[in-house]
Structures are given as structure tokens and as C-alpha cells.
């Protein structure tokens, strides 16, 4: 079943419509989804960081206020807050002589207790003697302070005790001992802090975003006080690793609720201030935006899918019609017209296809004529190949003849030189000198024929370019077409040797010189051959003063079998082969020509770094 589904999917993806719909989805819907997700994540992170900073600021303010309240309360209830040591001694005398339920009679002690009562910092105050009996309490209806706790308390401390309400929390107490100069303890002053006065420093009403839950905790998360008594039952236990250090993070509570929490040490005992905002409240706007974006993207997906389906039909229907017409044309029915259903690129394709149909129709009608023309072209190419082979055989024959002529010429030259030395008549010597000069000319022609007919080597060697130029010019001087031509050779003697095949470069020069002689057959008498160095290049120029090349033929002269000469006078391969040879040497051939003024062929050969060093 899975294989069938895979085959169906692969089959459907082969169609243009499926690929178009898939591409449309990837290029339109997918970016919208990714941008929406990215925007949601970025906005969420910004809001979370903003809440972290807000909670940190609220915690800092709460820490300062709570710490100030606790320190102020401890200082107020301390017996050492009494004005003089004499008054403090009266407190000692009170514990020595008073009875249970008796309020201190000393006016200054009464004034001190009234100040504590009016301050609002204390819910209750106890005066307890050394036997842990309650002598006096600010609220007579309150229970006596537990003796078992007094027996275990250190002196001069602050402590918390769980209160007896149904919800968790603690009451805060300040305890100070009353001693004489010897250090003997006569009693204790115990104050129960007023939590309502402490809670006024915490936000308790309003928006949960701007009024977070604030806790005072100790140890490993034991709750001492909460800003919202209705929320104090919310599980807020903290991991031990978070205690004692300032930390902000997102926490999942035991009831599954996520909160944004910040914890800050109070700097007093092991107490800490902890603030938290429900995650769903802090990110309510972001979550609402996410839900709206999901609905919007869903609707957009439906609309774009419908649009993509409609556009795919506009695209595929003309293509299917074009395919059906192509099959008919492939069956040989060239009379059927290609339907043009649109004005877009597919319509242009259909029109081009119809033009191709008409051209095929014309081609079939003129096929026999085309075949005959191609046959003639093949015959000409075959003739040119035979001509090349004949020229190669002629070269071998010329080499043999030159060799046979060379030996007798050597003998004749020796005899003439002997005769010249024996003859005393100056006139006879001049005649012998003329004979020797022509013999040397014949010898030079024979030597150049031998060099020209020698088999070509493909090995790259350091080559004297000027010497190759002189050899090619020397061969062409004896051409019948060169009798009325004046060769002007200007070679740069400072050219470095180039690494190439000398015979192939000579072949290129001879091809160009032959074309120059043909161009000057009816006009022109000067042929210029130059060489020079330009930067890292060697440039060879062959400039004739012939009839020139038409501008429309300049771009075709290097094409195979293209020639401007009469039939039988050129193969159309000379310049093609020459261009290939120069390109093999990493060079180039440039042509400049003006009809009626002449043509310049420019061979450009690169100078390699090692050749520059040489």
C-alpha cells in the first residue's frame, strides 16, 4: 500500500501542474508561515525579557522596602532604644518586681510601649520574664507566647512561626533580651510584626501583568509571606539551586501552570523576595496574535491554493494542446495548425512551433533539392581532401627531387670554383662568379624545398620566430605569383625564443602569405612582413596591398570550407587550420581589411614567464 502511494506521489509530481502547485506553496505560503513563526518567537522573547526586567525592578524595590521595615522594627523594639541607661535599668527593675499582668509603671517605659503600639509596625508585644512567664501583653486577649519556643531561641534575634490559619504562611517576631551589667537575663521583649504594614510595600490589586505575585521565602522555597493571601496556596516551591542567587527564568509549577519568575536575595538571613507573573497572562496579546495569525494563514492558504490551481490550468491547458498537436505532426500530418490560445510565452512558443511546422513542410517539399546540394558539397569536400593528399605526395616527390638535384649541384659548384681560380681573365672570372651565384640560388631553393617537405614534428621546442618568418618568406619568394611583388621584411632582433612547433608556425605563415599573394594578383606590389614585441606578447603582422576582404565575409573566414576564391583555387581550410594551430599555442589571429586597400593579418603569441627570463 505504501509503495502504491509513493508511486502515485511520484507520478503526480511529474506533471507541470503538480510542480507548479508545489513551487507556489514553497515560494508563497511557506515564507508566510516561517515569517509568522519567527515574528511570534521574536515578540514572545521580547515580552519575556521585558517581564524579566520588570520583575527585577519590582523585586529590588520590594527588597529595599522590606529590609528597611525589618531593620526599623528591630531597632524600635530593642530595649537599647531607651533614652538612657537609667531608664534601661528601670526595665530590669520591672522584671524583678512586677507581677503577671502588670504594666510598667515608669512613665518613660509606658511612653516607649505607646510609641511601639502607635507605630503600626507591631501586631502584639509581650514582656516575658526569665522564667518565660508573660508579664504583660499589648493585646490582653492574645495567647501567651509559647514557652517551648522561648526555651530554644537565641538571644536578640528575628524568627518566623507558622500561623494557625488554614493557608500556609508565617508570623514574624523580633526578640530582645533584657540583661544587667553582669550579663544576667531578667526578661525578654517580644514583638509580633504587623504583616499588613509589611504588605503595603507589595502590589495587591490591579492587572496581574503590572501587579505580580510577590513572595518572601526562605530556605528551599518555604513561603513566609505572600502579597495576595488568596493566591498563597499556589504551589511555588523553588529548586534549591535557585536559592541564594539572583535568577530569572520560566518555571512550570506543580499544578502545570507556567510562570515568569524572578528571585532576588533579601540580604537578611536566608530570606529572598520572589516575584512571578502567569505566563499566559504576560503573553496574552502574543498568544491572541498567534491564534489570529493561524486563522489568517489558513484562509490565505485556501485562497492561494485556489489561485494556484487556476493559474496552473492557464499554464497546462495550452501545453497539453501543444503536445497533442506535436504528436500529430510527429505522425507526419504537417497540415494541422498549431492552436495559439494565449498571448504569453506559451503563445509565443505555439507560434514558433507553427512556424517550425511550416518550415518542416517546406523542407520536405524541397528535400530532394537539399539532398542534391549537400551531395555537391560533399563532393567538393572530397575533392579538397584529395587535393590535400596530392599536395602531400607532391611534397614527398619534391623532397626526393631536391635531394637528387643537390648532389650534382655540389659537384658543379666545386668545378666552377676550381675553374675560377685557374682563369686569369677578369671577364671570365665575372662570368664564373655569376654562375656560382645562380648555383647558390638553386642550392638555397633546394634546401628550402627539403625543409618544407620534411615531416612535421609535434614536439614543443624553443623557437626563433624571426628565423621561421624568414624561412616562410624565402619559400614564397620563388612562387610564380610573387614575381611582381616586393617583400618588405622588418623583424625585431630582440624577440625571445617562444616554445612552440616551428613547422606548424611556418605552415600558418605560408597559408597567410599565399592568401596575400592571391589578393595582390590584380593589384598591389608591396607585401609587408613585420615582427615586434609588445608587453608580454610577440606580434607578427602580414600586410598586403591587395583587393581586401568584404566586411560581411570577415566574420566567416575562419569557418571550415569557407573561401572567397574561385572554385578549384582554394579549399577553405587553410585559415581554419591556421587559427586552430595558433589557438593551440595560446595565441590569437586578428584581421583588419578595407576593400580596395588591403588586408592585415596579425598573429599574437604569448611570452611565457620562463621565456621572459631567458
C-alpha positions in Angstrom: 0.0 0.0 0.0 2.8 2.4 0.9 4.6 1.6 -2.4 1.4 2.4 -4.3 1.1 5.7 -2.5 4.8 6.5 -3.2 4.3 5.6 -6.9 1.2 7.8 -7.1 3.0 10.8 -5.5 6.0 10.4 -7.8 3.6 10.1 -10.8 1.7 13.2 -9.8 4.9 15.2 -9.2 6.0 14.5 -12.8 3.2 16.8 -14.1 3.8 20.5 -14.5 0.7 21.4 -12.6 1.9 19.4 -9.5 5.3 21.0 -9.7 3.7 24.4 -10.2 1.4 24.0 -7.1 4.3 22.7 -5.0 6.5 25.6 -6.1 3.8 28.1 -5.5 3.3 26.7 -2.0 7.0 26.7 -1.2 7.5 30.2 -2.5 4.4 31.9 -1.1 2.8 30.0 1.8 6.0 28.6 3.4 7.7 32.1 3.7 4.5 33.5 5.3 4.4 30.6 7.8 8.1 30.9 8.6 7.9 34.7 9.0 4.8 34.4 11.2 6.6 31.8 13.4 9.7 33.9 13.5 7.7 37.0 14.4 5.9 35.2 17.1 9.1 33.8 18.6 10.8 37.2 18.5 7.8 39.0 20.0 7.5 36.4 22.7 11.2 36.6 23.6 11.0 40.4 23.8 7.9 40.3 26.1 9.5 37.7 28.3 12.7 39.8 28.6 10.6 42.8 29.3 8.8 40.9 32.1 12.2 39.7 33.5 13.4 43.3 33.7 10.1 44.5 35.2 10.1 41.7 37.9 13.8 42.5 38.7 12.9 46.2 39.3 9.9 45.3 41.5 12.0 42.8 43.5 14.7 45.4 44.0 12.1 47.9 45.3 10.4 45.3 47.5 13.8 44.1 48.9 14.7 47.7 49.9 11.3 48.4 51.5 11.1 45.0 53.4 14.7 45.3 54.6 14.1 48.8 55.8 10.9 47.8 57.6 12.5 44.8 59.3 15.6 46.8 60.4 13.4 49.6 61.7 11.2 47.3 63.6 14.2 45.5 65.2 15.7 48.8 66.3 12.4 50.1 67.7 11.7 47.1 69.9 15.2 46.8 71.2 15.5 47.8 74.9 18.6 49.7 74.0 16.4 52.1 72.1 15.5 53.6 75.6 17.0 57.0 76.1 19.4 56.4 79.0 20.9 53.6 80.9 18.9 54.7 83.9 15.7 54.1 82.0 17.0 50.7 80.9 17.7 49.8 84.5 14.1 50.6 85.3 13.2 47.9 82.7 15.4 45.5 84.7 13.7 46.5 87.9 10.3 45.9 86.3 11.1 42.3 85.6 12.5 41.9 89.2 9.4 43.3 91.0 6.4 43.1 88.7 3.7 40.5 88.7 1.9 38.8 85.8 -0.4 41.2 84.0 1.1 44.4 85.5 2.0 47.1 83.0 5.3 49.0 83.7 4.5 52.0 85.9 7.5 54.1 84.8 6.3 56.9 82.6 9.2 56.6 80.2 8.7 52.8 79.8 5.0 53.5 79.2 5.8 56.1 76.6 8.2 53.7 74.8 5.5 51.0 74.7 2.9 53.6 73.4 5.3 54.5 70.6 5.6 50.9 69.6 1.9 50.4 69.7 1.2 53.6 67.6 3.9 52.9 65.0 1.8 50.3 63.4 4.8 48.0 62.9 3.7 45.5 65.6 0.5 43.4 65.9 1.4 42.5 69.5 4.1 43.0 72.1 5.0 40.7 75.0 7.1 41.3 78.1 8.3 37.9 79.3 10.4 37.3 82.4 13.3 34.9 82.8 11.0 32.1 83.8 9.2 32.5 80.5 6.1 33.8 82.1 4.2 36.6 80.3 4.2 39.6 82.5 2.3 41.9 80.1 1.0 41.9 76.5 -0.2 44.8 74.3 -3.3 42.7 73.5 -4.5 41.0 76.6 -6.8 38.7 74.7 -3.8 37.2 72.8 -2.4 33.8 73.8 0.8 33.7 76.0 3.9 33.4 74.0 4.8 29.6 73.8 7.4 28.7 76.5 8.8 25.9 74.4 9.9 28.3 71.7 11.4 30.8 74.1 13.4 28.0 75.6 15.1 27.2 72.3 15.5 30.8 70.9 18.9 32.5 70.8 19.1 36.0 72.2 18.4 39.1 70.2 17.1 37.5 67.0 14.3 37.6 64.5 12.2 34.5 63.8 9.1 33.3 62.0 6.5 30.9 63.1 3.7 29.3 61.1 0.4 30.9 62.0 -2.7 28.8 62.6 -4.8 29.8 59.6 -5.7 27.2 57.0 -3.4 28.6 54.4 0.4 28.5 54.5 2.4 31.4 55.9 4.3 32.7 58.9 4.2 35.3 61.6 7.3 37.4 62.1 8.7 38.0 65.5 11.5 40.2 66.9 13.0 39.1 70.3 15.4 41.0 72.5 16.7 40.1 76.0 16.9 42.4 79.0 20.2 41.9 81.0 22.1 43.7 83.7 25.8 44.7 83.6 26.8 41.2 84.7 25.0 39.7 81.7 22.2 38.1 83.7 19.0 37.9 81.8 15.9 39.2 83.6 13.4 39.0 80.8 12.5 39.4 77.1 10.8 41.9 74.8 9.0 40.0 72.0 7.2 41.9 69.1 4.9 40.3 66.6 5.3 42.3 63.3 2.2 43.6 61.6 2.1 41.8 58.3 -0.5 44.3 57.0 2.1 47.1 57.4 4.6 44.9 55.5 2.2 44.0 52.7 1.6 47.6 51.8 5.0 47.5 50.1 3.7 44.7 47.8 1.3 45.1 44.8 -2.0 43.6 45.8 -4.6 44.8 43.3 -5.0 45.6 39.7 -3.7 43.9 36.5 -1.8 40.7 37.0 0.7 41.9 34.4 1.7 45.0 36.4 0.9 43.6 39.9 2.6 40.3 40.0 2.5 37.8 42.9 5.3 38.6 45.4 6.6 36.2 48.0 9.0 36.2 50.8 10.6 32.8 51.0 13.4 31.1 52.8 15.5 28.0 52.6 14.5 25.8 49.7 11.2 27.6 49.0 9.3 27.8 52.3 6.7 30.6 52.0 6.9 33.2 54.7 4.6 35.8 53.2 2.6 36.4 50.0 1.3 39.7 48.6 -2.0 38.0 47.7 -3.4 35.9 50.5 -5.9 34.4 48.1 -3.0 33.1 46.0 -0.8 31.9 48.8 -2.0 28.4 48.2 -0.5 28.4 44.7 2.5 25.9 44.7 5.6 28.0 44.3 8.3 25.7 45.7 11.7 26.6 44.2 14.6 24.4 43.4 17.5 24.6 45.8 19.9 25.7 43.1 17.9 28.9 42.7 18.3 29.9 46.4 20.9 32.4 47.4 21.4 33.9 44.0 19.5 36.3 41.7 17.8 34.4 38.9 15.2 35.0 36.2 13.6 32.1 34.3 10.4 30.4 33.2 9.1 27.8 35.7 6.4 25.2 35.5 4.6 24.8 38.8 3.3 21.6 40.3 -0.2 22.3 39.1 1.1 22.6 35.5 1.0 26.4 35.3 3.9 28.2 33.7 5.1 31.4 35.3 7.8 34.0 34.6 9.7 34.2 37.8 12.5 36.4 39.2 14.2 35.7 42.6 16.4 38.2 44.5 18.2 37.6 47.8 16.9 39.9 50.5 20.3 40.2 52.2 18.7 39.2 55.5 19.2 35.7 56.9 18.4 33.3 54.1 15.3 35.1 53.0 14.5 36.0 49.4 12.0 38.0 47.5 10.3 36.1 44.7 8.0 37.7 42.1 6.1 35.8 39.3 3.6 36.5 36.6 1.5 33.8 35.0 2.9 33.0 31.5 -0.5 33.0 29.9 -1.3 36.5 31.4 2.1 38.0 30.4 1.8 36.7 26.8 -1.9 37.1 26.4 -1.6 39.6 23.5 1.1 37.4 21.8 -1.0 34.3 22.1 -4.0 36.1 20.7 -1.8 37.3 17.8 -0.6 33.8 17.2 -4.2 32.4 17.1 -5.3 35.2 14.7 -2.2 34.6 12.6 -3.0 30.8 12.4 -6.5 31.6 11.2 -5.3 34.2 8.7 -2.6 31.9 7.3 -5.2 29.1 7.0 -7.5 31.4 5.0 -4.6 32.7 2.9 -3.6 29.1 2.2 -7.0 28.3 0.9 -7.1 31.5 -1.3 -3.6 31.0 -2.7 -4.3 27.3 -3.3 -7.4 28.3 -5.4 -5.4 30.9 -7.2 -2.5 28.5 -7.9 -5.0 25.9 -9.2 -6.5 28.4 -11.5 -3.1 29.6 -12.7 -1.9 26.1 -13.2 -4.8 25.4 -15.5 -4.0 28.5 -17.5 -0.4 27.2 -17.8 -1.1 23.5 -18.5 -4.1 23.5 -20.9 -2.2 25.3 -23.7 0.8 23.0 -23.1 -1.4 19.9 -23.4 -3.0 21.2 -26.6 0.5 21.9 -27.9 1.6 18.4 -27.0 -1.4 16.8 -28.8 -0.6 18.9 -32.0 3.1 17.9 -31.7 2.1 14.2 -31.7 0.1 14.7 -34.9 3.0 16.5 -36.6 5.3 13.7 -35.5 2.9 11.2 -37.2 3.6 13.2 -40.5 0.5 15.4 -40.5 2.1 18.7 -41.4 -1.2 20.2 -42.5 -2.6 20.6 -38.9 -2.3 24.1 -37.5 -0.9 24.7 -34.0 -3.6 26.4 -31.8 -2.5 29.7 -30.2 -4.6 30.0 -27.0 -2.7 32.7 -25.1 -0.6 35.8 -25.7 2.1 35.0 -23.2 5.3 33.0 -23.6 3.4 29.8 -24.2 1.5 31.6 -27.0 4.9 32.7 -28.4 6.1 29.1 -28.2 3.0 27.9 -30.1 3.5 30.4 -32.8 7.2 29.4 -33.1 6.1 25.8 -33.2 3.7 26.6 -36.0 6.5 28.4 -37.9 8.6 25.3 -37.4 5.8 23.2 -38.8 5.7 25.4 -41.9 9.4 25.2 -42.3 9.3 21.4 -42.0 6.6 21.4 -44.6 8.8 23.5 -46.9 11.8 21.3 -46.1 10.0 18.1 -47.0 8.8 19.7 -50.3 12.4 20.8 -51.2 14.1 17.8 -49.7 15.4 16.4 -53.0 16.9 19.8 -53.8 18.6 20.0 -50.4 20.0 16.5 -50.8 21.5 17.3 -54.2 23.1 20.5 -52.7 24.5 18.6 -49.8 25.8 15.9 -52.2 27.6 18.6 -54.2 29.1 20.0 -51.0 30.3 16.5 -50.0 31.9 16.1 -53.5 33.7 19.4 -53.1 34.9 18.4 -49.7 36.1 15.1 -51.1 37.9 16.9 -53.9 39.6 19.2 -51.3 40.7 16.2 -49.3 42.1 14.5 -52.4 43.8 17.8 -53.3 45.5 17.9 -49.9 46.7 14.3 -50.3 48.0 15.2 -53.7 49.9 18.1 -52.2 51.3 15.9 -49.6 52.5 13.4 -52.2 53.9 16.4 -54.2 55.9 17.4 -51.1 57.4 14.0 -50.8 58.3 14.0 -54.5 59.8 17.5 -54.2 61.9 16.3 -51.3 63.2 13.4 -53.5 63.9 15.6 -56.5 65.6 18.2 -54.3 67.9 15.5 -52.9 68.8 14.2 -56.3 69.5 17.8 -57.6 71.5 18.7 -54.5 74.4 16.2 -55.2 75.1 17.3 -58.8 74.9 20.9 -57.8 77.6 20.4 -55.2 79.9 18.8 -57.9 79.1 21.6 -60.4 79.8 24.2 -57.7 83.2 22.7 -56.9 84.2 22.5 -60.5 83.2 26.1 -61.2 85.2 27.3 -58.2 88.4 25.5 -59.5 87.9 27.0 -62.9 87.5 30.4 -61.4 90.9 30.1 -59.6 92.6 28.9 -62.9 91.2 31.6 -65.1 93.2 34.9 -65.1 90.9 36.9 -67.3 88.7 39.2 -65.1 85.9 38.9 -67.6 85.9 35.1 -67.3 86.1 35.4 -63.5 83.0 37.6 -63.5 81.1 35.0 -65.6 82.2 32.3 -63.2 81.0 34.4 -60.3 77.6 34.8 -61.9 77.4 31.0 -62.4 78.3 30.4 -58.8 75.7 32.9 -57.6 73.0 31.1 -59.6 74.2 27.8 -58.4 73.9 29.0 -54.7 70.5 30.3 -55.5 69.5 26.9 -56.8 71.0 25.3 -53.7 69.0 27.6 -51.4 65.8 26.7 -53.2 66.6 23.0 -52.9 67.4 23.4 -49.2 64.1 25.3 -48.6 62.2 22.6 -50.5 63.8 19.9 -48.3 62.9 21.9 -45.2 59.3 22.4 -46.4 58.7 18.7 -47.2 60.3 17.4 -44.0 57.7 15.5 -41.8 56.2 17.8 -39.2 57.1 17.3 -35.5 54.5 17.8 -32.8 57.1 18.5 -30.1 57.2 21.9 -28.5 60.6 23.5 -28.6 62.2 26.9 -28.0 61.9 28.5 -31.5 63.4 31.6 -33.1 60.3 33.2 -34.5 62.3 35.5 -36.9 64.0 32.5 -38.4 60.7 30.8 -39.1 59.4 34.0 -40.7 62.5 34.3 -42.9 62.1 30.7 -44.0 58.4 31.1 -44.9 59.2 34.3 -46.8 62.1 32.6 -48.6 59.9 29.9 -49.8 57.2 32.3 -51.1 59.7 34.5 -52.9 60.0 31.7 -55.6 56.3 31.4 -56.1 55.2 32.4 -59.6 52.7 34.8 -58.1 55.5 36.7 -56.3 57.4 37.8 -59.4 56.0 41.3 -59.4 55.8 41.6 -55.5 58.3 43.4 -53.4 58.7 41.9 -49.9 59.4 44.3 -47.1 60.6 42.4 -44.1 61.1 44.2 -40.8 62.0 41.9 -37.9 62.7 42.8 -34.3 66.0 41.1 -33.3 65.3 41.3 -29.6 62.4 38.8 -29.7 62.8 36.0 -27.1 62.5 32.3 -28.2 59.0 31.0 -28.0 58.0 27.4 -27.0 56.0 26.1 -30.0 56.2 23.8 -33.1 58.3 25.6 -35.7 56.9 23.7 -38.7 53.3 24.4 -37.7 54.1 28.2 -37.3 55.7 28.1 -40.7 52.6 26.4 -42.1 50.4 29.2 -40.7 52.7 31.9 -42.2 52.7 30.2 -45.6 48.9 30.0 -45.6 48.6 33.7 -44.9 51.3 34.6 -47.4 49.6 32.5 -50.1 46.3 34.3 -49.4 48.2 37.7 -49.6 49.7 36.8 -53.0 46.3 35.7 -54.3 44.8 39.0 -53.1 47.6 41.0 -55.0 47.3 39.2 -58.2 45.4 42.0 -59.9 46.6 45.0 -57.8 49.3 45.9 -55.3 53.0 45.3 -55.4 54.1 45.6 -51.8 53.9 42.9 -49.1 55.0 43.8 -45.6 56.1 41.2 -43.0 56.9 42.6 -39.5 57.6 41.2 -36.0 57.7 43.1 -32.8 57.4 42.7 -29.0 54.6 44.3 -27.1 54.5 43.8 -23.3 54.3 40.0 -22.8 53.4 39.2 -26.4 55.1 38.7 -29.8 53.2 40.1 -32.7 53.7 39.0 -36.3 52.0 41.1 -39.0 51.4 40.2 -42.7 50.1 43.3 -44.6 49.2 43.1 -48.2 48.1 45.9 -50.6 45.6 43.7 -52.4 41.9 43.8 -53.1 40.8 43.4 -49.5 38.0 41.3 -47.9 34.4 42.4 -47.8 33.1 43.3 -44.3 30.4 40.7 -44.4 33.0 38.0 -45.1 35.4 38.9 -42.2 33.4 37.0 -39.6 33.4 33.8 -41.8 36.9 33.5 -43.0 37.9 31.1 -40.2 34.9 28.8 -40.8 35.7 25.4 -42.4 35.3 25.3 -46.2 34.6 29.0 -46.5 36.5 30.7 -49.2 36.2 33.9 -51.3 38.4 32.4 -54.1 37.1 30.8 -57.3 36.2 27.1 -57.3 39.3 25.0 -57.6 41.7 27.7 -56.2 41.1 27.2 -52.5 39.9 24.6 -50.1 38.5 26.9 -47.4 40.6 25.0 -44.8 43.8 27.0 -44.7 42.8 29.7 -42.3 40.7 27.3 -40.2 43.7 25.1 -39.7 45.9 28.1 -39.1 43.6 29.5 -36.5 43.5 26.1 -34.7 47.3 26.0 -34.6 47.7 29.5 -33.1 44.9 28.8 -30.5 46.9 25.7 -29.6 49.9 27.9 -28.9 47.5 30.0 -26.6 47.6 32.8 -29.1 45.1 34.6 -31.4 44.8 35.8 -35.0 43.2 39.2 -35.7 42.2 40.5 -39.2 41.8 44.1 -40.4 40.7 44.7 -44.0 39.5 47.5 -46.3 38.2 46.7 -49.7 40.5 48.2 -52.3 43.3 48.9 -49.9 44.5 45.6 -48.5 44.4 43.2 -45.5 46.5 42.8 -42.4 46.7 39.5 -40.6 48.1 39.9 -37.0 49.3 36.8 -35.2 49.6 37.3 -31.4 51.7 34.8 -29.4 52.1 35.0 -25.6 55.6 35.1 -23.9 55.7 32.6 -21.1 57.5 33.7 -17.8 60.5 31.5 -18.4 60.8 32.9 -21.9 60.8 36.4 -20.4 63.6 35.4 -18.1 65.6 33.9 -21.0 
